[in-house]
Amino acid sequence: MIPIIGVNLRRAIGDKRILALATLFPFLFILVTGLLAGNPREPIGLVHPSHRLVTLIERTPDLKARMEANRAALADDILRGRVVAGLISLPARPGSQRVEFISESAQTAAVQARTDVVAILDLIAAEGTHATLTDTTLARAHLPAPLSPFSYVAPSDLVLFLGITMLVLSSGLVESRRLGVLRRLSAAPVPRRSLVAAQIVGLLVIAAGQSLGLLFVGRILFGVHWGNPLAVGMIVALLSICYSGASVLIGTWSRTEEQAVAVSVLLGIAAGMLGGCMYPLDVVGSVIRETGHVVPQAWAMDAFIKLIYDHAAFSAVLPDIGALAVIALVLSVLASRVYAVTVYSPG
């Protein structure tokens, strides 16, 4: 069993295409899609603003207006990080304008927003309207850190590229079949389950290395707070077992390495799209959303969204972990049986 794992690892590490698919491509995709998703405009809440004030804020490149119902709603959004600061229009005499600038603390984004607001009020004053600005700083609240703009693309690309990499590794199993390695192993006094387990364990070792690298990059370079470590570990482990079972199935079914790679890439991308790696499943219809949960990617993305966006506890993602466990078990059993039929069949 150990020699089989060693051979599979050396084959994977020696293939530059697989190394690029497992390391370089995910990093570039996370970087590019995260930068595109990130919005450089700072959101600022407005309570009963004048039409002129709204117009000027919307024309300011660094600001984005968000209408608030009242002062309480504005304060809540500031403390929860939905807006960096807020403006409240105060009663004023005709020909003048009074606004109150509210922020949580002297954060860089809040300071920049205040600078932009002062410039807007200066412009209003230059138009002949007397403008007055007052400041209010809210008490600091102990709330979770603001989300990184990479908070969705980092887990989605991890799930997507982990799947594509694991499935593409099925070409190694095809090569072993073509060279007659599996046929010779089948004649050895080794249980069939051990041979299948060796194939899956080898894939899991590669998956562990890729997953740890992407989790580290997401946390250190892109500031993604992954959430409960135990939950994250179980999600990645079960997802890797799902991919490993599917990889063995493709490897035993495909006739050539090229066919295995082509099927793996197409299947990985299609399942990734269906499972919410390309876009959130919340934006699609209920039929597509329910259909997407046929693939393990959807359950993994649901769990990551709960952990990252909702700061959920381990118990909140247990249904998703349970679904991944069921899929992993089904694929592993199916892979074992198909492997036995293919390798041990006469001729």
Secondary structure, 3 states (H helix, E strand, C coil): CHHHHHHHHHHHHHCHHHHHHHHHHHHHHHHHHHHHHCCCCEEEEEECCCHHHHHHHHHCCCEEEEECCCHHHHHHHHHCCCCCEEEEEECCCCCEEEEEEEECCCCHHHHHHHHHHHHHHHHHHHCCCEEEEEEEECCCCCCCCCCCCCCCHHHHHHHHHHHHHHHHCHHHHHHHHHCCHHHHHHHCCCCHHHHHHHHHHHHHHHHHHHHHHHHHHHHHCCCCCCCCHHHHHHHHHHHHHHHHHHHHHHHHHCCCHHHHHHHHHHHHHHHHHHCCCCCCHHHCCHHHHHHHCCCHHHHHHHHHHHHHHCCCCHHHHHHHHHHHHHHHHHHHHHHHHHHHHHHHCCC
